């Protein structure tokens, strides 16, 4: 069972709805190939999204660590450091 459904819109576009599930026996062989390709694409997109969120969390963590440094605060207050 696929954890998404491809919905064909009247204007020719396709919509991926991850709230719906698609059983294997409800699609044809050609649709199965398309679903497999989309499953791989969605897995790659999720991995990229997770990596981006991880980088963002690390950037925020580094920023907080820098701001807590008393020498950085002093330099910022004296105008030596610009953020």
C-alpha positions in Angstrom: 0.0 0.0 0.0 1.3 3.4 -0.9 1.0 6.1 1.7 -0.1 8.7 -0.8 -2.5 9.1 -3.7 -1.9 10.9 -7.1 -5.0 12.9 -8.0 -5.3 14.0 -11.6 -6.8 17.5 -11.9 -9.0 18.6 -14.8 -6.3 21.0 -16.1 -3.8 18.2 -16.6 -1.8 18.7 -13.4 -1.3 16.1 -10.7 -1.7 16.5 -7.0 0.0 14.3 -4.4 -2.2 13.8 -1.3 -0.3 12.2 1.5 -3.3 11.9 3.7 -4.8 9.2 1.5 -3.5 5.7 0.9 -3.5 3.8 -2.3 -3.8 0.0 -2.3 -1.7 -2.0 -4.8 -4.7 -3.8 -6.3 -6.5 -0.5 -7.1 -4.0 0.7 -9.7 -2.9 -0.7 -13.1 0.7 -1.8 -14.0 1.6 1.5 -15.6 0.2 3.4 -12.7 2.3 1.2 -10.4 5.5 2.3 -12.2 4.4 6.0 -11.8 3.6 5.4 -8.1 7.0 3.7 -7.5 8.8 6.7 -9.1 6.8 9.2 -7.0 7.5 7.1 -3.9 11.3 7.5 -4.5 10.9 11.2 -5.3 9.0 11.8 -2.1 11.6 9.9 0.0 14.4 12.1 -1.5 12.3 15.2 -0.8 11.7 14.1 2.8 15.4 13.5 3.3 16.4 16.9 1.9 13.8 18.5 4.1 15.1 16.8 7.2 18.7 17.8 6.4 17.6 21.4 5.9 15.8 21.4 9.2 18.8 19.9 10.9 21.1 22.6 9.4 18.7 25.3 10.6 18.6 23.9 14.2 22.5 23.8 14.2 22.7 27.3 12.9 20.3 28.5 15.6 22.3 26.6 18.2 25.6 28.2 17.1 24.0 31.6 17.1 22.7 31.2 20.6 26.1 30.0 21.7 27.8 33.0 20.2 25.4 35.5 21.7 26.0 34.1 25.2 29.7 34.7 24.9 30.6 37.8 27.1 33.4 39.0 24.8 31.0 39.0 21.8 28.5 41.0 23.8 31.1 43.5 24.8 32.3 43.9 21.2 28.7 44.3 20.0 27.9 46.9 22.6 31.1 48.8 21.8 30.3 48.7 18.1 33.3 46.6 17.1 31.1 43.7 16.0 28.1 44.1 13.7 25.6 41.3 13.4 
